[in-house]
């Protein structure tokens, strides 16, 4: 990222991804009845990170290819999160 955005948008995006990872680790180790809450929070952090990347794309803060690759990875994480959440909520 450009230096101008590195410590605001860049750091904020990085923090969202790390928060998502933290929630996923908590969900992995939590009892089944508590997993859904962690997964929902992880999903919200994942969506926030995607929106911040889109903002970075609009502001042209970094290489478009790298932003698209990061978005693709986050979307894949979102699909996996959805599947995990669905399996936790299944009767």
C-alpha positions as CSV (number, residue, x, y, z in Angstrom):
1,X,0.0,0.0,0.0
2,X,1.0,3.6,-0.5
3,X,2.6,5.1,2.6
4,X,-0.3,7.5,2.9
5,X,-2.8,4.6,3.5
6,X,-0.5,2.0,5.1
7,X,-1.2,3.0,8.7
8,X,-4.9,3.8,8.4
9,X,-6.7,1.6,5.9
10,X,-3.9,-1.0,5.7
11,X,-3.5,-1.5,9.4
12,X,-7.3,-1.5,9.8
13,X,-7.7,-4.2,7.2
14,X,-4.9,-6.3,8.7
15,X,-6.6,-6.0,12.1
16,X,-9.9,-7.2,10.7
17,X,-8.2,-10.3,9.2
18,X,-6.4,-11.0,12.5
19,X,-9.7,-10.6,14.4
20,X,-11.3,-13.1,12.0
21,X,-8.5,-15.5,12.6
22,X,-8.8,-15.1,16.4
23,X,-12.5,-15.9,16.2
24,X,-11.9,-19.0,14.1
25,X,-9.4,-20.3,16.6
26,X,-11.9,-19.7,19.4
27,X,-14.6,-21.5,17.4
28,X,-12.2,-24.5,16.8
29,X,-11.6,-24.9,20.5
30,X,-15.1,-24.0,21.8
31,X,-17.8,-26.5,22.8
32,X,-20.3,-27.2,20.1
33,X,-23.0,-25.0,21.6
34,X,-20.7,-22.0,21.6
35,X,-19.2,-22.4,18.2
36,X,-22.0,-20.5,16.3
37,X,-21.3,-17.2,18.1
38,X,-17.6,-17.3,17.3
39,X,-18.4,-18.2,13.7
40,X,-20.8,-15.4,13.3
41,X,-18.3,-12.9,14.7
42,X,-15.6,-14.3,12.4
43,X,-18.0,-13.9,9.4
44,X,-18.6,-10.3,10.3
45,X,-14.8,-9.6,10.5
46,X,-14.4,-11.3,7.2
47,X,-17.0,-9.2,5.5
48,X,-15.5,-6.1,7.0
49,X,-12.1,-7.0,5.6
50,X,-13.6,-7.5,2.2
51,X,-15.3,-4.1,2.3
52,X,-12.0,-2.4,3.4
53,X,-10.2,-4.1,0.5
54,X,-12.9,-2.7,-1.9
55,X,-12.4,0.7,-0.4
56,X,-8.7,0.3,-1.1
57,X,-9.5,-0.7,-4.6
58,X,-11.6,2.4,-5.1
59,X,-9.0,4.7,-3.6
60,X,-6.3,3.0,-5.7
61,X,-4.1,2.5,-2.6
62,X,-2.4,-0.7,-3.8
63,X,-1.8,-3.0,-6.8
64,X,-5.2,-4.1,-8.1
65,X,-4.0,-7.7,-8.7
66,X,-3.0,-8.1,-5.1
67,X,-6.3,-6.7,-3.9
68,X,-8.3,-9.0,-6.1
69,X,-6.2,-12.0,-4.9
70,X,-6.8,-11.0,-1.2
71,X,-10.6,-10.6,-1.9
72,X,-10.7,-14.0,-3.6
73,X,-9.0,-15.6,-0.6
74,X,-11.4,-13.9,1.8
75,X,-14.4,-14.9,-0.2
76,X,-13.3,-18.5,-0.1
77,X,-12.9,-18.2,3.7
78,X,-16.5,-16.8,3.8
79,X,-17.8,-19.9,1.9
80,X,-16.0,-22.2,4.3
81,X,-17.3,-20.2,7.3
82,X,-20.8,-20.5,5.9
83,X,-20.5,-24.3,5.6
84,X,-19.1,-24.6,9.1
85,X,-21.9,-22.5,10.5
86,X,-24.5,-24.5,8.7
87,X,-23.0,-27.8,10.0
88,X,-23.0,-26.4,13.6
89,X,-26.6,-25.3,13.4
90,X,-27.8,-28.6,11.8
91,X,-30.1,-30.7,14.0
